[in-house]
Each structure stands twice: as structure tokens, then as C-alpha cells.
Amino acid sequence: MKKITSTQNHLVKLVASLRDKSKSRQEKNQFLIEGKREIYLSINGGYEIEKILVYKGLCKVSDLKVSKDIEIVEISKEIFEKLSYRKGFDGLLALANKKKHSLFNLSISDNPLILVVENIEKPGNLGAVLRTCDAAKIDAVLIADQGVDIYNSNVIRSSVGCIFTNQIGIGSSKEIFDYLQTKNVNIYAAVLQEKPSSYHSVDYNKPTAFVLGNETEGLSSFWRNESKKKIMIPMQGKIDSMNISVSAAILIFEAKRQRGF
């Protein structure tokens, strides 16, 4: 097993850049995963792991249950502390290859339940949305006009690895709209304007996609204009919006309830 002790090692510099820079992730087509649970979820989700970095002070190499094709690299405490974004965690980091997220690689059921999120800006919000979608086991999460990089370390952390358990498709709003049209999926845009129906009064037993906008602006004019079915979550307090992951949970689990879970 290879051992690295210098923080100036080229692999250490590469991993640090993948953790911090979207540009590096795009150029190398790789990203960083931290944590045993997340690494195993990525492997089960079909991701290719190139290397696993182990700090023996927190993890026993003998406890790892991974393919022999994956290179194991021992790192020092100093290197682990330099690279880790979850202080005092379990001593495991992985260098993984990204997936392509073409809409047409998705495998959805005959009666799908789909969530579309447009231009999410905050990694923590996207991670929380993915966690919600895993809990409901929906068919797919479609990311329209991608804002935050889905392989941002904070997305992976806040999703508790659910980035690897969901089917994810990425495209422009028009591409995703056209894809849903070709699949005969009913599109429900969550809005506050234009006299939408209250979400609980609508039947979601047929193919359904909920569309939610970003944290600042809500849905763009494209979705408001193209979506013929508009819904809202009644708000009874002083504010007129909720965190996107909360809104997603309310809508998705209403659909799951109607479908008998």
C-alpha cells in the first residue's frame, strides 16, 4: 500500500483542488467523496472509485470492503486534516469519476414521480432536496439550468450520500420540459402567482413532475408560461416562502400518500 506523508504531494494537491474548485472537477471529470457511508453508496450507485485515501488513526484498512481494483493510499494525520471537510470524521476520502447525467439515460417507470429543480444556488439546499427524494424513492431528480455543481463537497455532505442513490438528469429548462412532454408527464409548477390550485386538491396518481424554482427568484418565466398546471402550498404566516427542500417534501409526500406509498 502506497503511503503519503507530504502535504505537497501532487495527489494531495489534486484532491484539495477537487474539493474546492468546480473548474478542477470539470477539467479532471473527478470529484472528492468523504466518509465510509458515502463511499459505499457511491459504489452501489455505479460510480467508479479510482483511489481511497485512508488515515489509519481513524480507520482500519482491514475494515474496508471494496474491489481489489481500487488503489488504497495511506495518508498522514496532517494530510487528512488538510483534505477533510468534515472535521474528526472517519478517516476515509475517495477520488471518484463523475457520471454523465443525460436525460435520455434515465430509466423511469410507466407512472413516474419526478422532481424538477431550477437553478438551485446553495449546495446545502440541493443536498437536502436529494435526501428528501431518496426518502420518497421517486423516479428521478431533474436539475434545470444548473446553478450549483452537484459534485460540490457540501452537496455530497448535506445529501448524506443521496446524490448517489437518486437518478439525476441535468439539462436546460427547455430540454427538461421537452423530455417530460415526450414521456407524457403532467407538469405541476409551484408558484404564488396566477391563481394556482392548492397542492392538496390535485390528483397526482398519473405521471407527475413537480417543478420548484430557486431560493431567490422562484420559477423563471419559462416554467410559469409553459406549465399549464400550477399549484401552491397555502402559507398562513407572515412570509410567503419555505426552504425548497421543505416544499419538495410536502409535495412529494402528498403524491406518495395519494398513491398509497
Stockholm file with secondary structure:
# STOCKHOLM 1.0

chainA/1-261         MKKITSTQNHLVKLVASLRDKSKSRQEKNQFLIEGKREIYLSINGGYEIEKILVYKGLCKVSDLKVSKDIEIVEISKEIFEKLSYRKGFDGLLALANKKKHSLFNLSISDNPLILVVENIEKPGNLGAVLRTCDAAKIDAVLIADQGVDIYNSNVIRSSVGCIFTNQIGIGSSKEIFDYLQTKNVNIYAAVLQEKPSSYHSVDYNKPTAFVLGNETEGLSSFWRNESKKKIMIPMQGKIDSMNISVSAAILIFEAKRQRGF
#=GR chainA/1-261 SS CEEECCTTSHHHHHHHHHHHCHHHHHHHTEEEEESHHHHHHHHHTTCCEEEEEECTTTCCGGGCCCCTTSEEEEECHHHHHHHCSSTTCCSEEEEEECCCCCGGGCCCCSSCEEEEEECCCCHHHHHHHHHHHHHHTCSEEEEESCCSCTTCHHHHHHTTTTTTTSCEEEECHHHHHHHHHHTTCEEEEECSSSCCEEGGGSCCSSSEEEEECBTTTBSCHHHHHHCSEEEECCCCSSCSCCCHHHHHHHHHHHHHHHTTC
#=GC SS_cons         CEEECCTTSHHHHHHHHHHHCHHHHHHHTEEEEESHHHHHHHHHTTCCEEEEEECTTTCCGGGCCCCTTSEEEEECHHHHHHHCSSTTCCSEEEEEECCCCCGGGCCCCSSCEEEEEECCCCHHHHHHHHHHHHHHTCSEEEEESCCSCTTCHHHHHHTTTTTTTSCEEEECHHHHHHHHHHTTCEEEEECSSSCCEEGGGSCCSSSEEEEECBTTTBSCHHHHHHCSEEEECCCCSSCSCCCHHHHHHHHHHHHHHHTTC
//
